């Protein structure tokens, strides 16, 4: 029977959300589907590894625990890490996936997501010879106008990638990615811009349902006035409303500052909480705050209170010092 290889990358601080993501993946797979999970980790404790083994036993699945030496990782990439990047250095391990996982193809998943449906239909998708990735167009294109997104056609989100590892190994793509990272002057994202630059002519787009950035889109609706029809045009979809989009999503991706394990009242938190409670880490207390997102959204939807709403959200998610620095930079520019 064919199986789907799936990889997660996490440091010890991203352990809980990654376990929740794996729980959702295994809870919602079809009985006949077979997954082989690579849990690539930086600095997991022995206790955390024991919990991973417990997941493997509970779901009668295969989980390969692959250890990355933290110091060697830092030594390789330390000159590439900038203070203003929103991701950790662990994200650059994505560049090395062809060398870590001895598979012809691999589904990479970020740890900040929930898988709602079986994924084995990916096995029916074939790769062209020079095609390295199948991924979903980033819906941030609706409201972000950064230079890199304008420069790359069909800019994709790197949190869900179906990778042609065989072709990537053959063409030495890991080193190409590292070299492009050294050349890059954009520090806002750790890996995503580089992957888009290198894979631009070597990709195929997946349907939107495979990577739905739900929280980002709901915020964009209130902050920027994005409506469902604009999303449908961008993603070639036919959703009636945001609720239907969420229900049809195969993967819901919490790719934003306001993570559901950090804030108890963000959009989509009920979905994440359901799998957290089912998971082997569900008894671990979460030190969560309230973001009061519904109030902030209403403030942002009104032109008279929009600026205040944005300021509150920035303080809550980034802290007062970083927010004041951003305000200063905005005023100076």
C-alpha positions in Angstrom: 0.0 0.0 0.0 1.3 3.5 -0.9 1.9 5.9 1.9 2.0 9.7 2.2 5.2 11.0 3.9 4.6 14.1 6.0 7.1 16.3 7.8 6.8 18.7 10.6 9.6 21.0 11.9 9.6 22.3 15.5 11.8 23.6 18.2 11.0 22.8 21.9 8.9 26.0 22.1 6.7 24.9 19.2 6.1 21.4 20.6 2.6 21.8 21.8 1.0 23.3 18.6 2.9 20.7 16.5 1.5 17.9 18.6 -2.0 19.4 18.2 -1.5 19.6 14.4 -0.4 15.9 14.3 -3.4 14.9 16.4 -5.8 16.6 14.0 -3.9 14.9 11.1 -4.3 11.5 12.6 -7.9 12.0 13.9 -9.2 12.9 10.5 -7.4 10.4 8.2 -9.3 7.7 6.4 -9.0 4.2 8.0 -7.2 2.9 4.9 -4.8 5.8 4.5 -1.2 5.4 5.6 1.0 8.3 6.7 4.7 8.3 7.6 5.4 11.3 9.8 8.8 12.9 10.1 9.0 15.0 13.3 12.1 17.0 12.8 13.0 18.7 16.0 15.5 21.2 17.5 16.1 20.7 21.2 13.2 18.3 22.2 13.5 17.0 25.7 13.4 13.3 26.5 10.0 13.8 28.0 8.7 15.5 24.8 10.1 12.6 22.7 8.3 10.1 25.0 5.0 11.9 24.3 5.7 11.6 20.5 6.2 7.9 21.0 2.9 7.8 22.9 1.2 9.4 19.9 2.7 6.8 17.6 1.4 4.0 19.8 -2.1 5.6 20.3 -2.7 5.9 16.5 -0.7 2.9 15.4 1.2 5.1 13.0 4.9 5.7 12.1 6.7 8.7 13.4 10.3 9.2 12.7 11.9 11.5 15.3 14.8 13.3 13.6 17.1 15.4 15.8 18.7 18.6 14.5 21.8 19.8 16.4 20.9 23.3 17.6 24.4 24.7 17.6 25.2 23.3 14.1 22.0 24.8 12.8 22.9 28.2 14.3 26.5 28.1 13.0 25.2 27.4 9.5 22.7 30.1 9.4 23.6 32.7 12.0 24.6 35.3 9.5 21.2 34.9 7.8 19.1 35.6 10.9 17.9 39.1 11.3 16.3 40.7 14.3 13.2 41.8 12.4 12.2 38.4 11.0 9.0 36.9 12.3 10.1 33.3 12.2 12.7 31.3 14.1 15.9 29.9 12.5 14.3 26.5 12.5 12.3 27.5 9.5 15.4 27.3 7.4 15.5 23.5 7.9 12.9 23.4 5.1 15.8 24.0 2.7 17.4 20.7 3.9 14.3 18.5 3.6 15.6 16.6 0.5 18.7 15.6 2.5 16.8 14.7 5.7 13.9 12.7 4.3 14.8 9.8 2.0 11.5 10.0 0.1 10.7 10.8 -3.5 7.9 13.2 -2.5 7.0 14.8 0.8 4.2 16.9 2.3 5.6 19.6 4.6 3.3 21.1 7.1 3.8 23.9 9.6 2.9 23.2 13.2 0.4 26.0 13.5 -2.4 24.4 11.6 -5.3 22.0 11.9 -5.9 19.2 9.3 -9.7 18.7 9.0 -9.8 16.0 6.3 -7.8 13.1 4.8 -4.8 14.0 2.7 -4.3 10.9 0.7 -5.7 12.4 -2.5 -2.3 14.1 -2.8 -0.9 10.7 -3.8 -2.8 10.9 -7.0 -1.1 14.2 -8.0 1.9 13.7 -10.3 5.0 16.0 -10.6 6.4 17.2 -13.8 10.2 16.6 -14.3 11.3 20.2 -13.3 8.4 20.8 -10.9 9.6 21.1 -7.3 6.5 22.1 -5.3 2.8 22.2 -5.3 1.5 24.9 -2.9 -1.4 27.3 -2.3 -1.4 30.9 -3.5 -0.9 33.2 -0.5 -4.1 35.1 0.2 -2.0 37.9 1.7 -1.9 39.0 -1.9 -5.3 40.6 -1.3 -3.9 43.1 1.2 -0.1 43.1 1.1 1.9 44.9 -1.5 5.5 44.1 -0.5 8.0 44.1 -3.3 8.7 40.4 -3.3 5.0 39.5 -3.6 4.8 41.9 -6.6 7.9 40.4 -8.2 6.8 36.7 -8.0 3.9 35.4 -10.1 1.4 33.4 -8.0 3.3 33.9 -4.7 2.6 30.9 -2.4 2.5 30.3 1.3 5.3 28.0 2.5 3.4 26.5 5.5 1.9 23.7 3.3 4.1 22.4 0.5 4.0 19.1 -1.4 7.6 18.7 -2.5 9.3 16.8 -5.2 12.3 15.7 -3.2 13.7 13.4 -5.9 14.0 16.3 -8.3 15.2 18.7 -5.7 18.1 16.3 -4.8 18.9 15.7 -8.4 19.2 19.5 -9.1 21.0 20.4 -5.9 18.1 22.7 -4.8 19.0 22.8 -1.1 22.2 24.7 -1.8 20.4 26.9 -4.3 18.0 27.9 -1.6 20.8 28.7 0.9 22.6 30.8 -1.7 19.5 32.7 -2.5 18.9 33.3 1.2 22.4 34.9 1.4 21.6 37.1 -1.5 18.2 38.2 -0.2 17.8 41.6 1.4 14.3 41.1 2.6 14.3 39.9 6.3 10.6 40.0 7.0 10.1 36.2 6.4 12.7 33.5 7.2 12.1 31.1 4.3 9.0 32.0 2.3 10.4 34.7 0.1 13.4 32.6 -0.9 11.3 29.5 -1.7 9.1 31.6 -3.9 12.1 33.1 -5.8 13.7 29.7 -6.4 10.5 27.8 -7.2 8.8 30.5 -9.3 9.1 28.6 -12.6 8.9 25.2 -11.0 5.6 25.1 -9.1 1.9 24.1 -9.5 -0.8 25.7 -7.4 -3.0 23.6 -5.1 -6.6 24.4 -4.5 -7.2 26.9 -1.7 -8.7 24.3 0.6 -5.2 22.9 1.3 -4.0 26.0 3.1 -6.7 28.4 4.4 -5.3 31.3 6.4 -8.5 31.8 8.2 -7.5 34.2 11.0 -5.6 36.4 8.5 -8.6 36.6 6.2 -11.1 37.5 8.9 -8.8 40.2 10.1 -8.3 41.5 6.6 -12.1 41.6 6.2 -12.3 44.0 9.1 -9.0 45.8 8.8 -8.9 46.3 5.0 -12.5 45.7 3.9 -11.7 42.4 2.0 -14.8 40.6 1.1 -15.6 37.0 0.1 -15.9 37.8 -3.6 -12.4 39.3 -3.8 -11.1 36.0 -2.3 -13.1 34.0 -4.8 -11.6 35.9 -7.7 -8.1 35.5 -6.4 -8.4 31.8 -5.5 -10.8 30.7 -8.3 -13.3 29.6 -5.6 -17.0 29.9 -5.1 -17.5 30.4 -1.3 -20.8 31.9 -0.2 -19.3 33.2 3.0 -16.4 32.9 5.4 -18.1 30.1 7.4 -18.4 27.9 4.3 -14.7 28.6 3.5 -13.8 27.3 7.0 -16.0 24.2 6.7 -14.6 23.3 3.3 -11.0 23.8 4.4 -8.8 20.6 4.3 -6.2 22.5 6.3 -6.7 25.6 8.5 -3.5 27.5 9.0 -3.0 29.9 11.9 -0.2 31.8 10.3 -0.3 35.0 12.3 1.0 36.6 15.5 -2.2 35.9 17.4 -1.8 32.1 17.8 -4.7 30.2 19.5 -2.4 28.7 22.1 -1.4 32.3 23.1 -4.8 34.0 23.0 -8.1 32.4 24.1 -10.5 34.5 22.1 -9.1 34.8 18.5 -11.0 33.7 15.4 -10.9 29.9 14.9 -9.8 29.2 18.5 -12.6 26.8 19.1 -11.4 24.5 16.3 -7.8 24.5 17.6 -9.0 23.9 21.2 -11.0 20.8 20.2 -7.9 19.1 19.0 -5.8 20.4 21.8 -8.2 18.7 24.3 -8.0 15.4 22.3 -4.2 15.5 22.2 -1.6 14.0 24.5 -0.7 17.5 25.6 -4.3 18.5 26.4 -3.6 18.5 30.2 -0.8 21.0 30.0 -2.0 24.5 31.2 -1.8 27.2 28.5 -0.7 30.7 29.7 -3.1 32.5 27.4 -4.3 36.1 27.3 -7.4 37.6 25.8 -6.9 39.7 22.7 -10.5 41.0 22.6 -10.4 40.5 18.8 -14.1 41.0 18.3 -13.9 44.5 19.8 -10.8 45.3 17.8 -12.4 44.1 14.6 -15.4 46.3 15.2 -13.1 49.3 15.9 -11.2 48.6 12.7 -14.4 48.4 10.7 -15.3 52.0 11.7 -13.2 54.8 10.1 -13.4 56.9 13.3 -11.8 54.2 15.5 -9.8 52.2 13.0 -6.4 53.6 14.0 -7.0 53.0 17.7 -8.1 49.4 17.0 -4.9 48.8 15.0 -2.7 50.3 17.8 -4.4 48.1 20.4 -3.8 45.0 18.2 -0.2 45.9 17.6 0.4 46.3 21.4 -1.3 43.1 22.3 0.6 41.0 19.7 4.0 42.7 19.5 4.3 44.5 22.8 4.4 48.2 23.6 8.2 48.7 22.8 8.0 47.1 19.3 4.8 48.9 18.6 6.2 52.3 19.5 9.3 51.6 17.3 7.0 50.8 14.4 5.0 54.0 14.9 8.3 56.0 15.0 9.5 54.3 11.8 6.1 55.0 10.1 6.2 58.7 11.1 9.8 59.2 10.0 9.1 57.5 6.6 
